[in-house]
Amino acid sequence: MGKLKGGKRNSAATSSPYEKAAKQTNNVFKFNTNVGQHILKNPGVAEAIVQKADLKPSDVVLEVGPGTGNLTVRILEKARKVIAVELDPRMAAEVTKRVQGTPMQKRLDVLLGDVIKTELPPFDVCISNTPYQISSPLVFKLLSLPNPPRTSILMFQREFALRLTARPGDALYCRLSVNAQFWARITHIMKVGKNNFKPPPQVESSVVRIEPKTGSDRPGVSWEEWDGMLRVCFVRKNRLMRASWSGKEVLALVERNYRVWCAMNDVPLEEGVVDGEDEDMDIEDSGPAQEEWDGIMDVDGDGDINGGADDAADDDDAPSFFKELAAQSPAAPQKTKSKRPKTRVAALVRSKIMRVLEETELADRRAAKCDENDFLRLLAGFNAEGLHFA
């Protein structure tokens, strides 16, 4: 009996205070996995994440989804201050209680709410065991800040992390890859198995480092221009560019925007119809035109790996003219077929698109094989012809 008691005392003496607090918390309430509550329980992984951030004593750190505070207390040991944004009031109370009565208490600010909708105060570094449902919106919110963080160390679903770091020709290369790497340097840091969380998620995870490009390295193009063009290129990423830019929905979008640009710049348009040429106006519920439209409005043109929870947030990234046309689209499919004469403006826009594709030598290339320099040449060519996407 003496040995048994001694063994218990030794076990308690060597256990981490972080582990004890986590065990106590897990018995208090049930985690809500519907909002991505998978608490990182492995102290070694938590320590490694904080080490990778290379924190300075003067840093203010934003933590998204602190949960029970396993990462929070480690960050507070190295940084001046932590701003923790938590959606769940129970978790906010728990992480506050975690540091109550300690010197860390005054250096922790907990903001209750949705980080995507919250106006964030200035901070130097972001560290997050990210709820998977907000992965894409969080990345682009951080990159779009007027003063983006020096670095972000973020935990994501493994497949999402691999999409972020994918290169042209990779199976997971998509619009997300191009957009993220255009605005930041992204590196894969480490893999994290599902058993390091409680409750364990259904997928494996990875940690990535995101360092926004600044100064002369920061792209000088409009986000809406860039992303609007990429949405068309990645409607079907393995389709030839000339085919991606020949669809009826795409041509209608570009023509409408071209008319707006001409009106704003006092460029006269030759109205009228092209003799002997008609446009097929039939719209079927599940036909190619509808698939094409769905592809334009998709988050990265290759499906949403996070499920439906991201759809609304991803639509917020859509350029305004895409949203307006989507709102004008009929709710019910039109079963009748009709034709209308092709206008001279429509023919002009089509010829401009094809000319740019030929001049940039991208007409017979596929988006899945193009890098950011190819897309920059394409955007410059379109802009030179008066074709814009914002």
Buried (B, 14 or more C-beta within 10 A) or exposed (E): EEEEEEEEEEEEEEEEEBEEBBEEBBEEEEBEBEBBBBBBBBBEBBBBBBEBBEBEEEBBBBBBBBBBBBBBBBBBEBBBBBBBBBBBEBBBEBBBEBBEEEEBEEBBEBBBEEBBEBEBEEBBBBBBBBBBBBBBBBBBBBBEBEEBBBBBBBBBBBBBBBBBBBEBEEEBBBBBBBBBBBBBEBEBBEEBEBEBBBBEBEBBBBBBBBBBBEEEEEEEBBBBBBBBBBBBBBBBBEBBBBEBBBBBBBBBBBBBBBBEBBEEEEEEEEEEBBEEEEBEEBBEEEEEBBEBBEBBBBBBBBEBBBEEBBEEBBBEBBBEBBEEBEEEEEEEEEEEEEEEBBBBBBBBBBEBBBEBBEBBEBBEBBBBEBBBEBBBBBBEBBBEBBBBBB
